[in-house]
Amino acid sequence: MSDFFSHSMGPAFKRLTEREHQILGLLSEGHTNKVIGRILGISHDTVKLHVRHIYSKLEITSRVEAAVRFSMEKHFASVLTT
């Protein structure tokens, strides 16, 4: 379990672009690529491309894993700043 936590935190999230952070946040809320595209004013194909980049940078393979990692990152970031 400790390997998961140490692997999930850190520099990988810093490598994400601002747009990738936006998409990851919306993805973690359960939105589809189409809905994310509508919210951000981009095509769902562009969203899919960003999602693939997010998966690659975070070394993950699913939306669920992305949502969990995003939630953990937000939680640990808030703990570290308080």
N, C-alpha and C positions, 0 to 999 in steps of 0.2 A: 504494500500500500504506500509506503513512503516513497518508492520509486515513482509512482504515479504522480504524487504531489510535487516532488522535486522536478519531474519532467514537465509538468503542466505549467509551471510558473516561469517567469523570466523573459529572456530576450526575444523569444519567438513573437510575443505580442507587440514588442517594439518595432518589429520588422513590418508589421501590417501598415498599409497606407491608411489615411484618414477615411477614404471611401470603404476600404475593407473593414475598418472598425464599425462604420455605420451599418454595413450589410451584416456583419456578424451580430451586432446588437439586434437588428430586426429579425434575423434568422433565429436568434435565441428566444425571441418572443413567439416563435412558431409561424411566422409569415412564410408564404410560398415565394418562389422566385418572381412570379408574376406580380404579386402584391408588393414585394420589395421594389420591383421595377417601377410600378405605378407611384409608390410613395416618393421614390428618389428621382423620378422623371427620366429613367433609362430603360432600355429594353430588357426583357427577361433573359435574353442571350448574353447581354453584358453582365447581368447579375450572375448567371451561371459561370462565366469566366472568372469573375471575382471570387466566387465560392470555391472554384478549383484552386485559385491562388491561395486562399485562406487555408484550405485543406493541406496544401503542399507546405506552406510556411509553418503551420502548427503541427504537421506530421500526424494528421488525423484522417479518418475515412468516412465520417458520417455527420449529419446535421445534429444528431443527438449529442455526439461527442463534442461538436463545436459549441453547442449551447451550454453543456456542462463546463467546459473549459472557460468559456466567456464568463459564466456566473462565478466560477472559482476565482478568476482573475479580478473581477469587480470586487468580490468579497475581500480578498487578500489585500487589494490596493486600498480599500477603505479602512481596513484594520491597520495597515502600515501608516496611514496618514492621520490616524486619531491618537 
